[in-house]
């Protein structure tokens, strides 16, 4: 992950959160849960609440449901 390699912690948190959503949407719930824990831990280390807010929002989303207007 590029963000991790260059130390962009907030970008890395966002990227990990999106990765978790993709894993969950693909039905890989166990891996998604594990990766979500990593994203949450990383967000908790940040000096600002932005990463934690994004992780909290993602945690309350059903990533297996099709968005409105999409076949599911």
SVG drawing of the C-alpha trace seen along z (x, -y; Angstrom):
<svg xmlns="http://www.w3.org/2000/svg" viewBox="-33 -16 41 31">
<polyline fill="none" stroke="black" stroke-width="0.4" points="0.0,0.0 1.6,-3.3 0.3,-5.3 1.9,-2.9 5.2,-3.1 5.5,-6.9 4.0,-7.3 0.7,-8.9 -1.2,-7.5 -4.5,-9.2 -4.5,-8.1 -3.5,-4.6 -6.4,-4.5 -8.8,-5.5 -7.3,-3.0 -7.6,-0.2 -11.2,-1.2 -12.1,-1.0 -10.2,2.4 -12.4,3.7 -15.5,2.6 -14.4,4.4 -13.6,7.6 -17.0,7.5 -18.8,7.0 -17.0,10.0 -18.2,12.1 -14.9,12.4 -16.2,11.4 -13.5,13.0 -10.7,11.2 -12.7,8.0 -13.2,8.2 -9.4,8.7 -8.5,5.9 -11.1,3.6 -9.3,4.1 -6.1,3.0 -7.7,-0.1 -9.3,-1.0 -6.0,-0.5 -4.2,-2.8 -7.0,-5.4 -6.6,-5.3 -2.9,-6.2 -3.6,-9.4 -3.5,-12.8 -6.7,-13.9 -10.2,-12.3 -10.7,-12.2 -9.5,-8.6 -11.5,-7.4 -14.6,-9.0 -14.2,-7.3 -13.6,-3.9 -16.6,-4.4 -18.8,-5.3 -17.6,-2.2 -18.1,0.0 -21.9,-0.8 -22.4,0.0 -23.7,3.2 -21.2,3.6 -23.0,6.7 -26.2,4.8 -26.4,3.5 -26.6,-0.3 -29.9,-1.8 -30.3,-1.5 -27.8,1.3 -28.7,4.9 -28.2,7.1"/>
</svg>
